[in-house]
Amino acid sequence: MTMVDHITGAVTRALRNALRQVIGPAIGACVVAYFVYYAVQGDRGLIALKHLQGEIATAERVLDEVRSERQLMEKRASLLRTDHLDLDMLDERARSMLNLTHPNEVVLPRTPLPDAVEPHLPAPHEGITAAR
C-alpha cells in the first residue's frame, strides 16, 4: 500500500465516522422541526386555533343579539295572547297593520332614521298617531 492509499483510506474512514455522528441528529432535528411547524401552521395548529376562537366569539355575539331580539318579540307576542290580552298592544298592532286612525287623531309623519343607527329594528311605520 502506498502512502496516498493509506491517507485516502484514513480520510474516508474519518468522513464516514463524522457522517454517522451527524446524520442521526440531523434527521432527528428535521423530524422535530416538521412536528413543530405543523403544530403552529397546520390545520389543527395554534394559528388555526386562534382563528377558530375568533369565529366562535363572533358567533356568540350574533347568538346574544338574536336571543335578545327573540325575547323582545316573545314579550310583545305574550301581550297579544288571549289569556292575557293587552288592549293597548292590540290597538297599536291593529292600527299599524290596517293603517287606520280615529277621526279625532292627528298623524305626525316621521322620517326614517339611517340604517346605521337602528340596524336591528324593523322598518318604521308611515306615521305615528297621537290623540288631540
HUBELUR-V427261 format. One line per field, one symbol per residue. burial: b if it has 24 or more other C-alpha atoms within 12 Angstrom, else e. A space follows every 50 residues. Layout:
burial: ???
This chain:
burial: eeeeeeeeeeeeeeeeeeeeeeeeeeeeeeeeeeeeeeeeeeeeeeeeee eeeeeeeeeeeeeeeeeeeeeeeeeeeeeeeeeeeeeeeeeeeeeeeeee eeeeeeeeeeeeeeeeeeeeeeeeeeeeeeee
